[in-house]
Amino acid sequence: MNERKTLYADSEGQLIIGGCRATELAKEFGTPLYVFDEAYIRSMMRVYKNTLDEYYDGYGNVLYASKAFSCEAVYRIAASENIGCDAVSGGELYTALKAGFDAAHIYMHGNNKLYNELEEAVSAGVGGIVLDSVSEAQALDEICARSGKVQDVLIRINPGIEAHTHAFVQTARTDSKFGFSISDGSALEVIEQVLILKHIRLKGYHCHIGSQIFEKQSFVLAAEKMMNFISDIKSKTGFEATVLNMGGGFGIYYTDDDPKLKENDYASYLKALIDCVKHKAEELSLKRPYLLIEPGRSIVGESGITLYTVGTIKDIPGIKKYIAVDGGMFEAPRYALYQSKYCAVNAADVNAPATQVVSIAGKCCESGDLVAADVKLSDVKSGDILAVFSTGAYHYSMASNYNRNLIPAAVLVNEGKADIIVKRQDYEDIVRNDVVPERLK
Ligand code: LLP
């Protein structure tokens, strides 16, 4: 685990998060349980916000990428930290608005926004819509014309950099479903078409080069390309972008394969990006753009742990040992989807030496249903509480009811207090939308 003030083992070896004993949280709220450390979420929001304030005169904002973890409480936290958010569906937008989030600080994303989602975004008065197709631009223009509004928009650009964790590749052409390519001229084409539309106002560009990235240079290179692009479009069309959204993607610690970053490290990523934008603005005689970033994983990822109760243990001698827990791919889908790696401990005895390598198996009817594979673990027995780290991002938000399993509760912990922020589903939730036609009765 990446220890910090709010995540550590106490003198008895008990795992403490946000001032609460993990084993007591498990007892009080049941398992599986998503636990979120509020102080960590806030500290990460502040790191980015303060860096923008300090090194870019506050001329920008942090948009929490709420796809990482969306529920009313997290939007409340973001609002109270004076940052914005991005929403990628009507559902995320609805949740943010229900939480009282100021629409002016919401940016709407998506490569295939539905017509009704565009209508909802316009009627809410979102701060920006990030366009990803010409047909969408036309639909939005039509919606705005009808409602007598002019909507600020950005265009999603593909700078031809794909970053993956420790490496990045530059590609002349990309096969991504997102954005318009700089190199093949499609970005210029769409800008020209959008500039003609009367009811949408182009403010600038957005790009997002990937997720779980540690390579500082990939962010810098993307910023450099985007600034060159702003200059190029200015000379070709006369339009100078005043907003630049550089997306998210800052990596987090899951296992010892990843660096253990601290707040300062995240600040230095953003500072490098800012330095590049400033330098390029000067070099190219451009106005400094209003700068947006959209971190998701790095804000909530390490804030979260998931608690499980150990069930059956199956040792296949010389082959594999399975420790089965009461969760699985329905609430922790990242192993099944990406073979993601995690660390885990016995929450009652964090310091016990890891004497075995096990697979943590879920309870779904599928052999690939693991929470994690090849985890170094101390001796555990049925009934013990297992804590899996760095589960705050893309776990609850990607959970499903596969096998009609119940989506777990989420609690927010802070200074020894624990509050439910998402209720555990019950069986009634599972059948709520089922309808039995008369002829089957
Ligand atoms: N902005 C845009 C336009 C994005 O597409 C994403 C993530 C973000 C911001 C936030 O990126 P972050 O800071 O969280 O890396 N389900 C995958 C991750 C998918 C990320 C999709 N886009 C996973 O569990 O690894």
Residues whose N, C-alpha, C, O or C-beta is under 5 A from the ligand:
A	BS01	LLP	A65 A68 H208 G210 S211 Q212 G247 G248 G249 F250 E294 P295 G296 R297 S298 R334 Y394
